[in-house]
């Protein structure tokens, strides 16, 4: 009977595989799991309600969606691309290299700069694509555009993930310190942040190499 409580996982797998409504699948999964576990309907609603209230701040980012849509509607993407297009010797790799440095430094100082929805999609991506077109002097084909899109998303992830642990007060640093302390290792927040600095430098160097190699590949494709 204990295995029956895992039916919620099966419902989610089947629901996602059949591309049913995500929210409905998750809610049904939670409801069925609660019922087979011996909870009544009211208790299940109380648990779901408490979980929503406890994590309600997670949905604040949704507020940015209308703002980003309005910005794109009135030409931010086109203006960014036009600006980069006027810069001589601009390449997608150079734009993404600069963003990587800025992003990891911002994360290290806990400055809220970046985000796939708020920054990369409406600004960094069109700038990178325009720089790519400038470097090869022709429009990008779909494969090239998708490659730059992936690199832009990757740079955002690299900068955010490896830069945030350099800041002493970051939640990730606090989590690491608490976990190590519980395991019997006495470490300070400063030592964790200090150890994260060389990691951030190495990641930045490898990221710049990655995007510059992508530049070279783009130029070879244009010459073929």
Rosetta constraint file for C-alpha pairs under 8 A:
AtomPair CA 1 CA 5 HARMONIC 7.35 0.50
AtomPair CA 2 CA 6 HARMONIC 7.79 0.50
AtomPair CA 3 CA 7 HARMONIC 7.67 0.50
AtomPair CA 4 CA 36 HARMONIC 7.06 0.50
AtomPair CA 5 CA 33 HARMONIC 5.65 0.50
AtomPair CA 5 CA 36 HARMONIC 6.08 0.50
AtomPair CA 5 CA 37 HARMONIC 6.13 0.50
AtomPair CA 6 CA 10 HARMONIC 7.05 0.50
AtomPair CA 6 CA 33 HARMONIC 7.13 0.50
AtomPair CA 7 CA 11 HARMONIC 6.28 0.50
AtomPair CA 7 CA 29 HARMONIC 7.66 0.50
AtomPair CA 7 CA 32 HARMONIC 7.61 0.50
AtomPair CA 7 CA 33 HARMONIC 6.53 0.50
AtomPair CA 8 CA 12 HARMONIC 6.34 0.50
AtomPair CA 8 CA 29 HARMONIC 4.41 0.50
AtomPair CA 8 CA 30 HARMONIC 6.40 0.50
AtomPair CA 8 CA 32 HARMONIC 6.47 0.50
AtomPair CA 8 CA 33 HARMONIC 5.28 0.50
AtomPair CA 9 CA 13 HARMONIC 6.24 0.50
AtomPair CA 9 CA 29 HARMONIC 7.16 0.50
AtomPair CA 10 CA 14 HARMONIC 6.09 0.50
AtomPair CA 11 CA 15 HARMONIC 5.85 0.50
AtomPair CA 11 CA 25 HARMONIC 7.08 0.50
AtomPair CA 11 CA 28 HARMONIC 7.91 0.50
AtomPair CA 11 CA 29 HARMONIC 5.79 0.50
AtomPair CA 12 CA 16 HARMONIC 5.96 0.50
AtomPair CA 12 CA 25 HARMONIC 6.03 0.50
AtomPair CA 12 CA 26 HARMONIC 6.46 0.50
AtomPair CA 12 CA 29 HARMONIC 6.41 0.50
AtomPair CA 13 CA 17 HARMONIC 6.02 0.50
AtomPair CA 14 CA 18 HARMONIC 6.13 0.50
AtomPair CA 15 CA 19 HARMONIC 6.05 0.50
AtomPair CA 15 CA 20 HARMONIC 5.27 0.50
AtomPair CA 15 CA 21 HARMONIC 7.72 0.50
AtomPair CA 15 CA 22 HARMONIC 7.60 0.50
AtomPair CA 15 CA 25 HARMONIC 5.87 0.50
AtomPair CA 16 CA 20 HARMONIC 6.08 0.50
AtomPair CA 16 CA 22 HARMONIC 7.04 0.50
AtomPair CA 16 CA 25 HARMONIC 7.75 0.50
AtomPair CA 20 CA 24 HARMONIC 7.74 0.50
AtomPair CA 20 CA 25 HARMONIC 6.86 0.50
AtomPair CA 21 CA 25 HARMONIC 6.17 0.50
AtomPair CA 22 CA 26 HARMONIC 6.25 0.50
AtomPair CA 23 CA 27 HARMONIC 6.13 0.50
AtomPair CA 24 CA 28 HARMONIC 6.04 0.50
AtomPair CA 25 CA 29 HARMONIC 6.01 0.50
AtomPair CA 26 CA 30 HARMONIC 6.20 0.50
AtomPair CA 27 CA 31 HARMONIC 6.10 0.50
AtomPair CA 28 CA 32 HARMONIC 6.02 0.50
AtomPair CA 29 CA 33 HARMONIC 6.05 0.50
AtomPair CA 30 CA 34 HARMONIC 6.10 0.50
AtomPair CA 30 CA 44 HARMONIC 7.97 0.50
AtomPair CA 31 CA 35 HARMONIC 6.26 0.50
AtomPair CA 31 CA 41 HARMONIC 7.81 0.50
AtomPair CA 31 CA 44 HARMONIC 6.63 0.50
AtomPair CA 32 CA 36 HARMONIC 6.24 0.50
AtomPair CA 33 CA 37 HARMONIC 6.14 0.50
AtomPair CA 34 CA 38 HARMONIC 6.53 0.50
AtomPair CA 34 CA 39 HARMONIC 5.34 0.50
AtomPair CA 34 CA 40 HARMONIC 7.47 0.50
AtomPair CA 34 CA 44 HARMONIC 6.11 0.50
AtomPair CA 35 CA 39 HARMONIC 5.27 0.50
AtomPair CA 35 CA 40 HARMONIC 6.31 0.50
AtomPair CA 35 CA 41 HARMONIC 7.28 0.50
AtomPair CA 35 CA 44 HARMONIC 7.99 0.50
AtomPair CA 39 CA 43 HARMONIC 6.12 0.50
AtomPair CA 39 CA 44 HARMONIC 6.51 0.50
AtomPair CA 40 CA 44 HARMONIC 6.41 0.50
AtomPair CA 41 CA 45 HARMONIC 6.36 0.50
AtomPair CA 42 CA 46 HARMONIC 6.20 0.50
AtomPair CA 43 CA 47 HARMONIC 6.25 0.50
AtomPair CA 44 CA 48 HARMONIC 6.25 0.50
AtomPair CA 45 CA 49 HARMONIC 5.94 0.50
AtomPair CA 46 CA 50 HARMONIC 6.06 0.50
AtomPair CA 47 CA 51 HARMONIC 6.16 0.50
AtomPair CA 48 CA 52 HARMONIC 6.21 0.50
AtomPair CA 49 CA 53 HARMONIC 6.23 0.50
AtomPair CA 50 CA 54 HARMONIC 6.01 0.50
AtomPair CA 51 CA 55 HARMONIC 6.19 0.50
AtomPair CA 52 CA 56 HARMONIC 5.62 0.50
AtomPair CA 55 CA 59 HARMONIC 7.92 0.50
AtomPair CA 56 CA 60 HARMONIC 7.58 0.50
AtomPair CA 60 CA 64 HARMONIC 7.98 0.50
AtomPair CA 61 CA 65 HARMONIC 7.55 0.50
AtomPair CA 63 CA 67 HARMONIC 7.54 0.50
AtomPair CA 64 CA 68 HARMONIC 6.14 0.50
AtomPair CA 64 CA 118 HARMONIC 6.89 0.50
AtomPair CA 65 CA 69 HARMONIC 6.14 0.50
AtomPair CA 65 CA 117 HARMONIC 7.66 0.50
AtomPair CA 65 CA 118 HARMONIC 7.90 0.50
AtomPair CA 66 CA 70 HARMONIC 6.21 0.50
AtomPair CA 67 CA 71 HARMONIC 6.22 0.50
AtomPair CA 68 CA 72 HARMONIC 6.20 0.50
AtomPair CA 68 CA 117 HARMONIC 7.71 0.50
AtomPair CA 68 CA 118 HARMONIC 6.53 0.50
AtomPair CA 68 CA 122 HARMONIC 7.23 0.50
AtomPair CA 69 CA 73 HARMONIC 5.98 0.50
AtomPair CA 70 CA 74 HARMONIC 6.26 0.50
AtomPair CA 71 CA 75 HARMONIC 6.62 0.50
AtomPair CA 71 CA 76 HARMONIC 5.70 0.50
AtomPair CA 72 CA 76 HARMONIC 5.21 0.50
AtomPair CA 72 CA 77 HARMONIC 5.86 0.50
AtomPair CA 72 CA 122 HARMONIC 6.62 0.50
AtomPair CA 75 CA 79 HARMONIC 6.10 0.50
AtomPair CA 76 CA 80 HARMONIC 6.08 0.50
AtomPair CA 76 CA 122 HARMONIC 7.15 0.50
AtomPair CA 76 CA 123 HARMONIC 7.40 0.50
AtomPair CA 77 CA 81 HARMONIC 6.25 0.50
AtomPair CA 77 CA 122 HARMONIC 5.74 0.50
AtomPair CA 77 CA 123 HARMONIC 6.12 0.50
AtomPair CA 77 CA 126 HARMONIC 5.98 0.50
AtomPair CA 77 CA 127 HARMONIC 7.95 0.50
AtomPair CA 78 CA 82 HARMONIC 6.02 0.50
AtomPair CA 78 CA 126 HARMONIC 7.62 0.50
AtomPair CA 79 CA 83 HARMONIC 6.09 0.50
AtomPair CA 80 CA 84 HARMONIC 6.39 0.50
AtomPair CA 80 CA 123 HARMONIC 6.44 0.50
AtomPair CA 80 CA 126 HARMONIC 6.65 0.50
AtomPair CA 80 CA 127 HARMONIC 5.65 0.50
AtomPair CA 81 CA 85 HARMONIC 6.02 0.50
AtomPair CA 81 CA 126 HARMONIC 5.47 0.50
AtomPair CA 81 CA 127 HARMONIC 4.84 0.50
AtomPair CA 81 CA 128 HARMONIC 7.94 0.50
AtomPair CA 81 CA 129 HARMONIC 7.49 0.50
AtomPair CA 81 CA 130 HARMONIC 5.04 0.50
AtomPair CA 81 CA 131 HARMONIC 7.69 0.50
AtomPair CA 82 CA 86 HARMONIC 6.54 0.50
AtomPair CA 82 CA 130 HARMONIC 7.39 0.50
AtomPair CA 83 CA 87 HARMONIC 7.05 0.50
AtomPair CA 83 CA 127 HARMONIC 7.93 0.50
AtomPair CA 84 CA 90 HARMONIC 7.03 0.50
AtomPair CA 84 CA 127 HARMONIC 5.85 0.50
AtomPair CA 84 CA 130 HARMONIC 6.21 0.50
AtomPair CA 84 CA 131 HARMONIC 5.89 0.50
AtomPair CA 85 CA 90 HARMONIC 7.58 0.50
AtomPair CA 85 CA 130 HARMONIC 5.69 0.50
AtomPair CA 85 CA 131 HARMONIC 6.02 0.50
AtomPair CA 85 CA 133 HARMONIC 7.97 0.50
AtomPair CA 85 CA 134 HARMONIC 5.91 0.50
AtomPair CA 89 CA 134 HARMONIC 7.64 0.50
AtomPair CA 89 CA 135 HARMONIC 6.49 0.50
AtomPair CA 90 CA 94 HARMONIC 6.67 0.50
AtomPair CA 90 CA 95 HARMONIC 7.36 0.50
AtomPair CA 90 CA 131 HARMONIC 5.18 0.50
AtomPair CA 90 CA 132 HARMONIC 7.56 0.50
AtomPair CA 90 CA 134 HARMONIC 6.65 0.50
AtomPair CA 90 CA 135 HARMONIC 6.26 0.50
AtomPair CA 91 CA 95 HARMONIC 6.41 0.50
AtomPair CA 91 CA 128 HARMONIC 7.13 0.50
AtomPair CA 91 CA 131 HARMONIC 4.48 0.50
AtomPair CA 91 CA 132 HARMONIC 5.08 0.50
AtomPair CA 91 CA 133 HARMONIC 7.98 0.50
AtomPair CA 91 CA 134 HARMONIC 6.92 0.50
AtomPair CA 91 CA 135 HARMONIC 5.36 0.50
AtomPair CA 91 CA 215 HARMONIC 6.94 0.50
AtomPair CA 92 CA 96 HARMONIC 6.17 0.50
AtomPair CA 92 CA 127 HARMONIC 7.71 0.50
AtomPair CA 92 CA 128 HARMONIC 4.39 0.50
AtomPair CA 92 CA 129 HARMONIC 6.35 0.50
AtomPair CA 92 CA 130 HARMONIC 7.61 0.50
AtomPair CA 92 CA 131 HARMONIC 4.97 0.50
AtomPair CA 92 CA 132 HARMONIC 4.75 0.50
AtomPair CA 92 CA 135 HARMONIC 7.97 0.50
AtomPair CA 92 CA 148 HARMONIC 7.39 0.50
AtomPair CA 92 CA 211 HARMONIC 7.67 0.50
AtomPair CA 92 CA 215 HARMONIC 6.63 0.50
AtomPair CA 93 CA 97 HARMONIC 5.91 0.50
AtomPair CA 93 CA 128 HARMONIC 7.59 0.50
AtomPair CA 93 CA 208 HARMONIC 7.44 0.50
AtomPair CA 93 CA 211 HARMONIC 4.67 0.50
AtomPair CA 93 CA 212 HARMONIC 4.84 0.50
AtomPair CA 93 CA 213 HARMONIC 7.93 0.50
AtomPair CA 93 CA 214 HARMONIC 6.89 0.50
AtomPair CA 93 CA 215 HARMONIC 5.55 0.50
AtomPair CA 94 CA 98 HARMONIC 6.21 0.50
AtomPair CA 94 CA 211 HARMONIC 7.78 0.50
AtomPair CA 94 CA 212 HARMONIC 7.16 0.50
AtomPair CA 95 CA 99 HARMONIC 6.28 0.50
AtomPair CA 95 CA 124 HARMONIC 7.90 0.50
AtomPair CA 95 CA 127 HARMONIC 7.35 0.50
AtomPair CA 95 CA 128 HARMONIC 5.92 0.50
AtomPair CA 95 CA 131 HARMONIC 7.42 0.50
AtomPair CA 96 CA 100 HARMONIC 6.02 0.50
AtomPair CA 96 CA 124 HARMONIC 7.72 0.50
AtomPair CA 96 CA 128 HARMONIC 6.87 0.50
AtomPair CA 96 CA 151 HARMONIC 7.95 0.50
AtomPair CA 96 CA 152 HARMONIC 6.66 0.50
AtomPair CA 96 CA 155 HARMONIC 7.04 0.50
AtomPair CA 96 CA 208 HARMONIC 7.75 0.50
AtomPair CA 96 CA 211 HARMONIC 6.93 0.50
AtomPair CA 97 CA 101 HARMONIC 6.47 0.50
AtomPair CA 97 CA 207 HARMONIC 7.41 0.50
AtomPair CA 97 CA 208 HARMONIC 5.18 0.50
AtomPair CA 97 CA 211 HARMONIC 7.01 0.50
AtomPair CA 98 CA 102 HARMONIC 6.25 0.50
AtomPair CA 99 CA 103 HARMONIC 5.77 0.50
AtomPair CA 99 CA 124 HARMONIC 7.88 0.50
AtomPair CA 99 CA 155 HARMONIC 7.71 0.50
AtomPair CA 100 CA 104 HARMONIC 6.12 0.50
AtomPair CA 100 CA 155 HARMONIC 5.86 0.50
AtomPair CA 100 CA 156 HARMONIC 7.18 0.50
AtomPair CA 100 CA 158 HARMONIC 7.78 0.50
AtomPair CA 100 CA 159 HARMONIC 5.87 0.50
AtomPair CA 100 CA 204 HARMONIC 6.71 0.50
AtomPair CA 100 CA 207 HARMONIC 7.59 0.50
AtomPair CA 100 CA 208 HARMONIC 7.70 0.50
AtomPair CA 101 CA 105 HARMONIC 6.20 0.50
AtomPair CA 101 CA 159 HARMONIC 7.66 0.50
AtomPair CA 101 CA 204 HARMONIC 6.79 0.50
AtomPair CA 102 CA 106 HARMONIC 6.02 0.50
AtomPair CA 103 CA 107 HARMONIC 6.15 0.50
AtomPair CA 103 CA 113 HARMONIC 6.96 0.50
AtomPair CA 103 CA 114 HARMONIC 6.93 0.50
AtomPair CA 103 CA 156 HARMONIC 7.15 0.50
AtomPair CA 103 CA 159 HARMONIC 5.18 0.50
AtomPair CA 103 CA 160 HARMONIC 6.76 0.50
AtomPair CA 103 CA 163 HARMONIC 7.74 0.50
AtomPair CA 104 CA 108 HARMONIC 6.06 0.50
AtomPair CA 104 CA 158 HARMONIC 7.86 0.50
AtomPair CA 104 CA 159 HARMONIC 4.30 0.50
AtomPair CA 104 CA 160 HARMONIC 6.25 0.50
AtomPair CA 104 CA 162 HARMONIC 7.17 0.50
AtomPair CA 104 CA 163 HARMONIC 4.61 0.50
AtomPair CA 104 CA 164 HARMONIC 7.58 0.50
AtomPair CA 104 CA 200 HARMONIC 7.40 0.50
AtomPair CA 104 CA 204 HARMONIC 7.86 0.50
AtomPair CA 105 CA 109 HARMONIC 6.33 0.50
AtomPair CA 105 CA 163 HARMONIC 6.75 0.50
AtomPair CA 106 CA 110 HARMONIC 6.02 0.50
AtomPair CA 106 CA 111 HARMONIC 4.90 0.50
AtomPair CA 106 CA 112 HARMONIC 7.08 0.50
AtomPair CA 106 CA 113 HARMONIC 6.40 0.50
AtomPair CA 106 CA 163 HARMONIC 7.70 0.50
AtomPair CA 107 CA 111 HARMONIC 5.80 0.50
AtomPair CA 107 CA 112 HARMONIC 7.18 0.50
AtomPair CA 107 CA 113 HARMONIC 7.58 0.50
AtomPair CA 107 CA 159 HARMONIC 7.08 0.50
AtomPair CA 107 CA 160 HARMONIC 5.88 0.50
AtomPair CA 107 CA 163 HARMONIC 4.86 0.50
AtomPair CA 107 CA 164 HARMONIC 4.73 0.50
AtomPair CA 107 CA 166 HARMONIC 7.76 0.50
AtomPair CA 107 CA 167 HARMONIC 7.39 0.50
AtomPair CA 108 CA 163 HARMONIC 4.91 0.50
AtomPair CA 108 CA 164 HARMONIC 5.21 0.50
AtomPair CA 108 CA 165 HARMONIC 6.97 0.50
AtomPair CA 108 CA 166 HARMONIC 4.93 0.50
AtomPair CA 108 CA 167 HARMONIC 4.94 0.50
AtomPair CA 109 CA 164 HARMONIC 7.91 0.50
AtomPair CA 109 CA 166 HARMONIC 7.80 0.50
AtomPair CA 109 CA 167 HARMONIC 5.92 0.50
AtomPair CA 110 CA 164 HARMONIC 6.81 0.50
AtomPair CA 110 CA 167 HARMONIC 6.34 0.50
AtomPair CA 110 CA 170 HARMONIC 7.50 0.50
AtomPair CA 113 CA 119 HARMONIC 7.82 0.50
AtomPair CA 114 CA 118 HARMONIC 6.62 0.50
AtomPair CA 114 CA 119 HARMONIC 5.06 0.50
AtomPair CA 114 CA 120 HARMONIC 6.80 0.50
AtomPair CA 114 CA 156 HARMONIC 7.16 0.50
AtomPair CA 115 CA 119 HARMONIC 5.30 0.50
AtomPair CA 115 CA 120 HARMONIC 6.21 0.50
AtomPair CA 115 CA 156 HARMONIC 6.90 0.50
AtomPair CA 116 CA 120 HARMONIC 4.73 0.50
AtomPair CA 116 CA 121 HARMONIC 5.78 0.50
AtomPair CA 116 CA 153 HARMONIC 6.68 0.50
AtomPair CA 116 CA 156 HARMONIC 7.03 0.50
AtomPair CA 117 CA 121 HARMONIC 5.56 0.50
AtomPair CA 117 CA 122 HARMONIC 7.33 0.50
AtomPair CA 118 CA 122 HARMONIC 6.95 0.50
AtomPair CA 119 CA 123 HARMONIC 5.62 0.50
AtomPair CA 119 CA 124 HARMONIC 6.55 0.50
AtomPair CA 120 CA 124 HARMONIC 4.59 0.50
AtomPair CA 120 CA 125 HARMONIC 5.63 0.50
AtomPair CA 120 CA 152 HARMONIC 6.84 0.50
AtomPair CA 120 CA 153 HARMONIC 7.08 0.50
AtomPair CA 120 CA 156 HARMONIC 7.39 0.50
AtomPair CA 121 CA 125 HARMONIC 5.51 0.50
AtomPair CA 121 CA 126 HARMONIC 7.50 0.50
AtomPair CA 122 CA 126 HARMONIC 6.86 0.50
AtomPair CA 123 CA 127 HARMONIC 6.22 0.50
AtomPair CA 124 CA 128 HARMONIC 6.05 0.50
AtomPair CA 124 CA 152 HARMONIC 7.09 0.50
AtomPair CA 125 CA 129 HARMONIC 6.13 0.50
AtomPair CA 125 CA 148 HARMONIC 7.52 0.50
AtomPair CA 125 CA 149 HARMONIC 6.30 0.50
AtomPair CA 125 CA 152 HARMONIC 6.14 0.50
AtomPair CA 126 CA 130 HARMONIC 6.01 0.50
AtomPair CA 127 CA 131 HARMONIC 6.11 0.50
AtomPair CA 128 CA 132 HARMONIC 6.10 0.50
AtomPair CA 128 CA 148 HARMONIC 7.11 0.50
AtomPair CA 128 CA 152 HARMONIC 7.83 0.50
AtomPair CA 129 CA 133 HARMONIC 6.29 0.50
AtomPair CA 129 CA 140 HARMONIC 7.67 0.50
AtomPair CA 129 CA 145 HARMONIC 6.71 0.50
AtomPair CA 129 CA 148 HARMONIC 6.81 0.50
AtomPair CA 130 CA 134 HARMONIC 6.16 0.50
AtomPair CA 131 CA 135 HARMONIC 6.15 0.50
AtomPair CA 132 CA 136 HARMONIC 6.50 0.50
AtomPair CA 132 CA 140 HARMONIC 7.41 0.50
AtomPair CA 132 CA 215 HARMONIC 7.76 0.50
AtomPair CA 132 CA 218 HARMONIC 7.87 0.50
AtomPair CA 133 CA 137 HARMONIC 5.48 0.50
AtomPair CA 133 CA 138 HARMONIC 5.42 0.50
AtomPair CA 133 CA 139 HARMONIC 5.38 0.50
AtomPair CA 133 CA 140 HARMONIC 6.00 0.50
AtomPair CA 134 CA 138 HARMONIC 7.14 0.50
AtomPair CA 135 CA 219 HARMONIC 7.55 0.50
AtomPair CA 136 CA 218 HARMONIC 7.58 0.50
AtomPair CA 136 CA 219 HARMONIC 5.99 0.50
AtomPair CA 136 CA 222 HARMONIC 6.16 0.50
AtomPair CA 140 CA 144 HARMONIC 5.84 0.50
AtomPair CA 140 CA 145 HARMONIC 5.93 0.50
AtomPair CA 141 CA 145 HARMONIC 6.22 0.50
AtomPair CA 142 CA 146 HARMONIC 6.08 0.50
AtomPair CA 143 CA 147 HARMONIC 6.25 0.50
AtomPair CA 144 CA 148 HARMONIC 6.37 0.50
AtomPair CA 144 CA 218 HARMONIC 7.25 0.50
AtomPair CA 145 CA 149 HARMONIC 6.17 0.50
AtomPair CA 146 CA 150 HARMONIC 6.21 0.50
AtomPair CA 147 CA 151 HARMONIC 6.30 0.50
AtomPair CA 148 CA 152 HARMONIC 6.10 0.50
AtomPair CA 149 CA 153 HARMONIC 6.35 0.50
AtomPair CA 150 CA 154 HARMONIC 6.09 0.50
AtomPair CA 151 CA 155 HARMONIC 6.07 0.50
AtomPair CA 151 CA 211 HARMONIC 7.08 0.50
AtomPair CA 152 CA 156 HARMONIC 6.43 0.50
AtomPair CA 153 CA 157 HARMONIC 6.40 0.50
AtomPair CA 154 CA 158 HARMONIC 6.09 0.50
AtomPair CA 155 CA 159 HARMONIC 6.05 0.50
AtomPair CA 155 CA 207 HARMONIC 7.15 0.50
AtomPair CA 156 CA 160 HARMONIC 6.10 0.50
AtomPair CA 157 CA 161 HARMONIC 5.81 0.50
AtomPair CA 158 CA 162 HARMONIC 5.92 0.50
AtomPair CA 158 CA 163 HARMONIC 7.78 0.50
AtomPair CA 158 CA 203 HARMONIC 7.33 0.50
AtomPair CA 158 CA 207 HARMONIC 7.93 0.50
AtomPair CA 159 CA 163 HARMONIC 5.45 0.50
AtomPair CA 159 CA 204 HARMONIC 7.73 0.50
AtomPair CA 160 CA 164 HARMONIC 5.89 0.50
AtomPair CA 161 CA 165 HARMONIC 7.57 0.50
AtomPair CA 162 CA 166 HARMONIC 7.71 0.50
AtomPair CA 162 CA 196 HARMONIC 7.49 0.50
AtomPair CA 162 CA 199 HARMONIC 7.23 0.50
AtomPair CA 162 CA 200 HARMONIC 5.50 0.50
AtomPair CA 162 CA 203 HARMONIC 7.53 0.50
AtomPair CA 163 CA 167 HARMONIC 7.66 0.50
AtomPair CA 163 CA 196 HARMONIC 7.92 0.50
AtomPair CA 163 CA 200 HARMONIC 6.00 0.50
AtomPair CA 164 CA 170 HARMONIC 6.44 0.50
AtomPair CA 164 CA 172 HARMONIC 7.53 0.50
AtomPair CA 165 CA 170 HARMONIC 6.37 0.50
AtomPair CA 165 CA 172 HARMONIC 6.23 0.50
AtomPair CA 165 CA 173 HARMONIC 5.52 0.50
AtomPair CA 165 CA 192 HARMONIC 7.64 0.50
AtomPair CA 165 CA 193 HARMONIC 5.83 0.50
AtomPair CA 165 CA 196 HARMONIC 6.15 0.50
AtomPair CA 166 CA 192 HARMONIC 7.73 0.50
AtomPair CA 166 CA 193 HARMONIC 4.36 0.50
AtomPair CA 166 CA 194 HARMONIC 6.77 0.50
AtomPair CA 166 CA 196 HARMONIC 5.46 0.50
AtomPair CA 166 CA 197 HARMONIC 5.99 0.50
AtomPair CA 166 CA 200 HARMONIC 7.97 0.50
AtomPair CA 167 CA 173 HARMONIC 7.63 0.50
AtomPair CA 167 CA 193 HARMONIC 6.17 0.50
AtomPair CA 168 CA 173 HARMONIC 6.50 0.50
AtomPair CA 168 CA 174 HARMONIC 7.93 0.50
AtomPair CA 168 CA 189 HARMONIC 5.76 0.50
AtomPair CA 168 CA 190 HARMONIC 6.27 0.50
AtomPair CA 168 CA 193 HARMONIC 5.92 0.50
AtomPair CA 169 CA 173 HARMONIC 6.86 0.50
AtomPair CA 169 CA 174 HARMONIC 6.93 0.50
AtomPair CA 169 CA 189 HARMONIC 7.92 0.50
AtomPair CA 170 CA 174 HARMONIC 6.43 0.50
AtomPair CA 171 CA 175 HARMONIC 6.07 0.50
AtomPair CA 172 CA 176 HARMONIC 6.20 0.50
AtomPair CA 173 CA 177 HARMONIC 6.15 0.50
AtomPair CA 173 CA 189 HARMONIC 6.56 0.50
AtomPair CA 173 CA 192 HARMONIC 6.80 0.50
AtomPair CA 173 CA 193 HARMONIC 7.20 0.50
AtomPair CA 174 CA 178 HARMONIC 6.06 0.50
AtomPair CA 174 CA 189 HARMONIC 7.02 0.50
AtomPair CA 175 CA 179 HARMONIC 6.03 0.50
AtomPair CA 176 CA 180 HARMONIC 6.11 0.50
AtomPair CA 176 CA 192 HARMONIC 7.97 0.50
AtomPair CA 177 CA 181 HARMONIC 6.01 0.50
AtomPair CA 177 CA 187 HARMONIC 6.35 0.50
AtomPair CA 177 CA 188 HARMONIC 6.72 0.50
AtomPair CA 177 CA 189 HARMONIC 6.44 0.50
AtomPair CA 177 CA 192 HARMONIC 7.54 0.50
AtomPair CA 178 CA 182 HARMONIC 6.15 0.50
AtomPair CA 179 CA 183 HARMONIC 6.35 0.50
AtomPair CA 180 CA 184 HARMONIC 6.34 0.50
AtomPair CA 180 CA 185 HARMONIC 5.10 0.50
AtomPair CA 180 CA 186 HARMONIC 7.00 0.50
AtomPair CA 180 CA 187 HARMONIC 7.23 0.50
AtomPair CA 181 CA 185 HARMONIC 4.96 0.50
AtomPair CA 181 CA 186 HARMONIC 5.49 0.50
AtomPair CA 181 CA 187 HARMONIC 6.99 0.50
AtomPair CA 187 CA 191 HARMONIC 6.58 0.50
AtomPair CA 187 CA 192 HARMONIC 7.27 0.50
AtomPair CA 188 CA 192 HARMONIC 6.51 0.50
AtomPair CA 189 CA 193 HARMONIC 6.25 0.50
AtomPair CA 190 CA 194 HARMONIC 5.96 0.50
AtomPair CA 191 CA 195 HARMONIC 6.10 0.50
AtomPair CA 192 CA 196 HARMONIC 6.30 0.50
AtomPair CA 193 CA 197 HARMONIC 6.63 0.50
AtomPair CA 194 CA 198 HARMONIC 7.90 0.50
AtomPair CA 195 CA 199 HARMONIC 7.26 0.50
AtomPair CA 196 CA 200 HARMONIC 6.16 0.50
AtomPair CA 197 CA 201 HARMONIC 6.33 0.50
AtomPair CA 198 CA 202 HARMONIC 6.14 0.50
AtomPair CA 199 CA 203 HARMONIC 6.13 0.50
AtomPair CA 200 CA 204 HARMONIC 6.13 0.50
AtomPair CA 201 CA 205 HARMONIC 6.30 0.50
AtomPair CA 202 CA 206 HARMONIC 6.24 0.50
AtomPair CA 203 CA 207 HARMONIC 5.96 0.50
AtomPair CA 204 CA 208 HARMONIC 6.19 0.50
AtomPair CA 205 CA 209 HARMONIC 6.31 0.50
AtomPair CA 206 CA 210 HARMONIC 6.11 0.50
AtomPair CA 207 CA 211 HARMONIC 6.30 0.50
AtomPair CA 208 CA 212 HARMONIC 6.07 0.50
AtomPair CA 209 CA 213 HARMONIC 6.05 0.50
AtomPair CA 210 CA 214 HARMONIC 6.34 0.50
AtomPair CA 211 CA 215 HARMONIC 6.35 0.50
AtomPair CA 212 CA 216 HARMONIC 6.44 0.50
AtomPair CA 213 CA 217 HARMONIC 6.29 0.50
AtomPair CA 214 CA 218 HARMONIC 6.14 0.50
AtomPair CA 215 CA 219 HARMONIC 6.33 0.50
AtomPair CA 216 CA 220 HARMONIC 6.27 0.50
AtomPair CA 217 CA 221 HARMONIC 6.22 0.50
AtomPair CA 218 CA 222 HARMONIC 6.30 0.50
AtomPair CA 219 CA 223 HARMONIC 6.29 0.50
AtomPair CA 220 CA 224 HARMONIC 6.22 0.50
